[in-house]
Amino acid sequence: MVSVFQSGLAGLAMVVSTSSAFADIPPAYRNLLAEADRRGIDEAMFVETADMVAVLVPGGRAAVHADVIAHLPDRAGALSDWPLPEPEPQPAPAATPETDAEPEHAHRSLGGAPVALSGAPEGSGGWLAAPIRALHGELWSGHVRAGVQVENGNSELVDFSLAVELDRQLPYGWRVDNQFEYFLTENGDRTSRDNWLAESRISRALDSGYGYYAGGSYERDLVGAYEQSAFATGGAVWHAIDGDRLGLELRAGVGHRWRERAGDGETLGDWVAEAASDLTFQFSDTSRFESKTTVYGGGGSKIDQRFTLTNRLFGHWAVQTGLHIEHEFETEPGFEPTDTRLDVSLLYGF
């Protein structure tokens, strides 16, 4: 309670004060802290993330502490033992024409680290400083998960599943999202399923909440109507809701779909329109729900829906339950139009 009360007083002081030497950190770093808070990571991981940011911004821990108090007051208690910026000195008398001060330089973008990477700012010597200097401002996140998957539709199998997701935040609002999934089923000495899926998308978010993206995917499915299929699409994205607990992203674009029929190996290609929504809801600090729906219209129309519920166990570990539904509107004779996959996985986030 004492630390929370102290944080509240500090936050009030920040608001009352007309300015501070380090009142603002670059928006890209503030967005990183906001995303860490939105993901509901534990206090220790938030402190590590804040310490990483402190290595890269002028003012070090003091500037980050002040910014967290101003914009993420619920997290201020985690940094209660960090310093705060010194009050800004009173302005000096106006300089004479002969002694005019040099014009203030504009703040450098995230593309170049605003501090020398040879040494962290005073008070920000956390254990993440060295790897952050090595990454030179590149921000990574993702997870690895492994578990079992029960399928229904064109196959009635129980698979072993392995998935890796790796996302990278780039300067100027750019972001890259990558995912790889692998499924394996063995009955005795025979491999019944040996399939995999790879997806990648690059996007850029603008200050208005809108942006644009381009992406693609490739899937090999030895028991489905199409042994191989691939998409390449691009278009516009709108971050309709970007709250602390609720987020909604909408995408619309056009692209091309390639697929190879199972059996005869005939290749089909069609132009498609894409409409997609990504919904996230943070039930609590340890529970998160996600819903991703993608609709492809045109030749080879298809709906792809994914629902996941992730519950953190401890530290970086969590259990994830997922439901994946795929429906082909133009399926081949002898194949089911809908496949469903229910999986339970152990997840490690980083």
Disulfide bonds with the S-S distance in Angstrom:
none
